[in-house]
């Protein structure tokens, strides 16, 4: 069971590092980020304000996952909120393919930075829910 805990925390910290890096890069050097990330230039013209807005969101995602790691009593809410944005982002990418804006190959190219964080967030949040439920059962048993 301990190995599953470490694996889950590794997935969560992948999200912390990726979102943290994206946040810093997007806020500090939005134009560099725009040209560095494959496929971004295909999605529209460079917009410094928009990129920095998303950089702020990425910073909040990194913070939510990081704080949730150290605050088990707030973990579900923090990780679920961050995961909802990641899911919405991944679904938006799928929608773009579904309506013909992008080819299906984009999903594979974007998977490590778009869909994988959402899947890791789902796994981490479900694990946190299971841990919370198990802790609640232990507490209820102790109070008997």
C-alpha positions in Angstrom: 0.0 0.0 0.0 2.9 2.3 0.7 4.2 2.0 -2.8 0.8 3.2 -4.1 1.1 6.2 -1.9 4.6 7.1 -3.2 3.5 6.5 -6.8 0.5 8.8 -6.3 2.6 11.5 -4.7 5.1 11.2 -7.6 2.2 11.9 -10.0 1.1 14.9 -8.0 4.7 16.3 -7.9 4.9 15.8 -11.6 2.0 18.2 -11.8 3.6 20.6 -9.3 6.9 20.7 -11.3 5.2 21.0 -14.7 2.7 23.6 -13.7 5.3 25.5 -11.7 7.7 25.5 -14.7 4.9 26.6 -17.1 3.9 29.4 -14.7 7.4 30.8 -14.3 8.2 30.5 -18.0 4.8 32.0 -19.1 5.0 34.9 -16.7 8.7 35.6 -17.1 9.1 35.0 -20.8 5.8 34.6 -22.6 7.2 35.1 -26.1 9.9 32.5 -25.4 7.3 30.1 -24.1 5.1 30.8 -27.2 7.9 29.8 -29.6 9.3 27.0 -27.4 6.3 24.8 -26.9 5.5 22.7 -30.0 2.2 23.5 -31.6 1.4 26.7 -29.7 2.2 28.9 -32.7 -0.4 26.9 -34.7 -3.2 28.0 -32.3 -3.2 31.7 -33.0 -1.1 34.8 -32.8 1.2 35.7 -29.9 -0.8 37.3 -27.1 1.4 38.2 -24.1 -1.6 39.0 -21.9 -3.4 35.7 -22.6 -0.2 33.7 -22.1 0.5 35.4 -18.7 -3.2 34.8 -17.7 -2.7 31.1 -18.3 0.7 31.3 -16.5 -1.1 32.6 -13.4 -3.6 29.7 -13.6 -0.7 27.3 -13.9 0.9 28.9 -10.8 -2.3 28.3 -8.8 -2.4 24.7 -10.0 1.1 24.1 -8.8 0.3 25.7 -5.5 -2.9 23.7 -5.0 -1.1 20.4 -5.6 1.9 21.4 -3.5 -0.2 22.7 -0.5 -2.5 19.7 -0.7 0.5 17.4 -0.3 1.3 18.9 3.0 -2.3 19.7 4.2 -4.2 16.4 4.1 -7.3 18.0 5.6 -7.5 20.4 2.5 -6.1 17.9 0.0 -9.4 16.8 -1.7 -10.6 20.4 -2.3 -7.2 21.7 -3.5 -6.4 18.7 -5.8 -10.0 18.5 -7.2 -10.1 22.2 -8.1 -6.7 22.0 -9.8 -7.8 18.8 -11.6 -11.0 20.3 -12.8 -9.1 22.9 -14.7 -6.7 20.3 -16.1 -9.7 18.1 -17.2 -11.3 21.1 -18.9 -8.1 22.0 -20.7 -7.7 18.4 -21.9 -11.4 18.3 -23.0 -10.9 21.5 -24.9 -8.0 20.0 -26.8 -10.2 17.0 -27.7 -13.0 19.3 -28.8 -10.6 21.1 -31.2 -9.8 17.7 -32.8 -13.5 16.7 -32.8 -14.6 19.8 -34.7 -11.7 19.7 -37.1 -9.6 22.6 -35.9 -6.6 20.3 -35.3 -5.7 16.8 -36.5 -5.8 13.8 -34.2 -2.0 13.7 -34.1 -2.1 16.8 -31.9 -3.6 14.8 -29.0 -0.5 12.5 -29.0 1.9 15.5 -29.3 0.2 17.3 -26.4 -0.5 14.3 -24.2 2.5 14.7 -21.8 1.6 18.3 -21.0 -2.2 18.3 -21.4 -3.8 14.9 -20.8 -1.3 13.3 -18.6 -1.5 16.0 -15.9 -5.3 15.7 -15.9 -5.1 11.9 -15.5 -2.5 12.3 -12.7 -4.8 14.8 -11.1 -7.8 12.5 -11.3 -5.7 9.6 -9.8 -4.4 11.8 -7.0 -7.8 13.2 -6.1 -9.4 9.7 -6.1 -6.6 8.5 -3.9 -7.1 11.4 -1.5 -10.8 10.6 -1.4 -10.1 7.0 -0.6 -7.6 8.1 2.1 -10.1 10.5 3.6 -12.8 7.8 3.7 -10.4 5.3 5.3 -9.4 7.9 7.9 -13.1 8.6 8.6 -13.8 4.9 9.1 -10.8 4.6 11.4 -12.0 7.6 13.4 -15.6 6.2 13.7 -14.2 2.8 14.8 -12.0 4.5 17.4 -15.0 6.5 18.8 -17.0 3.3 19.4 
